[in-house]
Amino acid sequence: MLLLLFEIYNGRYALDVNQIIEIVPLVKFKKIPTAPGYVAGLMNYRGTGTPVIDLNQLMDSVPFEDALSTRIIIVNYPVRNKGDKPLALIANNVTETVRTRLTKPPPAGVLMDKSLYDGEITPETSEMIQWFDIKKMLPENEITLLFEDEE
């Protein structure tokens, strides 16, 4: 399995690349006045208004850092009765993919760096990485509302 590693304010996360449509640099987006604070706005993704979620704001109430390694990860988000829809996630330090022997998330949802790498364990590969489960880590009821006016 290939995983994308990235950071949110409170730590490192891993996302299965099979859930990713595309990774793009930060672009301008339109604010949605009545949306929750973690909804950064809407971006034009291939001609479609796509909701943008600030993962830092969602997880730690701190806005994303506008840095060179900050990216927008476009994922397939399963919306009830509508199928998969593109959803944009802003994350920091989106710089690395790792091939692992894992075939599914670990039971606790947390893995150690060493379980990702086949090589020698170094101080840089000893921290915990949270598995980023799109359905569990994003508030489904609120995210679904962002797609309500589509048709």
C-alpha positions, -999 to +999 in steps of 0.1 A: +000+000+000+012+035-008+006+062+018+008+100+016+024+115+047+015+150+058+012+171+089-016+188+107-008+211+135-008+184+162+012+157+144+018+135+114-008+116+094-009+089+067-036+087+040-040+058+015-033+072-019-062+053-034-085+079-017-066+107-034-077+122-068-049+149-070-026+170-049-025+207-059-007+238-046-026+263-026-051+283-047-075+310-041-108+300-027-141+317-020-152+321+016-186+307+026-200+331+053-222+306+071-199+276+070-181+263+101-147+279+108-127+248+095-143+252+060-119+275+043-142+280+014-149+268-022-123+263-049-128+258-086-116+223-092-120+214-129-150+236-133-168+225-101-171+244-068-153+221-044-154+225-006-120+232+010-114+219+046-086+234+067-074+204+086-054+225+111-085+245+119-106+214+122-082+194+145-066+222+165-084+255+159-053+269+143-054+281+107-031+264+081+004+277+075+008+292+041+042+275+034+059+261+003+050+225+014+013+233+022-009+216-003-045+209-011-052+172-012-083+164-034-099+133-021-129+112-030-155+118-003-184+093-002-216+114+001-247+094+011-270+089-019-247+109-042-216+087-046-180+100-044-175+138-046-143+157-047-134+173-013-103+195-008-082+191+023-055+217+032-025+201+050+011+210+058+043+193+048+027+172+021+061+161+008+064+123+011+049+090+001+058+057+016+053+022+004+044-001+032+035-038+037+003-027+055-029-037+036-054-020+060-052+005+089-038-008+121-065-017+148-057+014+169-054+037+140-019+047+151+013+034+136+049+039+144+072+052+117+092+020+119+062+000+107+063+020+075+099+016+066+118-015+056+152+000+062+172+009+093+153+027+121+166+062+127+156+089+151+135+105+123+115+073+119+104+068+155+073+090+159+037+080+159+016+086+128-021+087+129-040+069+101-062+095+084-096+079+080-117+103+059-150+090+073-140+090+109-119+122+111-142+145+092-176+155+107-199+136+082-231+155+089-215+189+084-194+178+053-225+163+037-243+197+040-216+212+019-228+191-011-266+196-005-272+222-032-256+202-060-277+188-088 
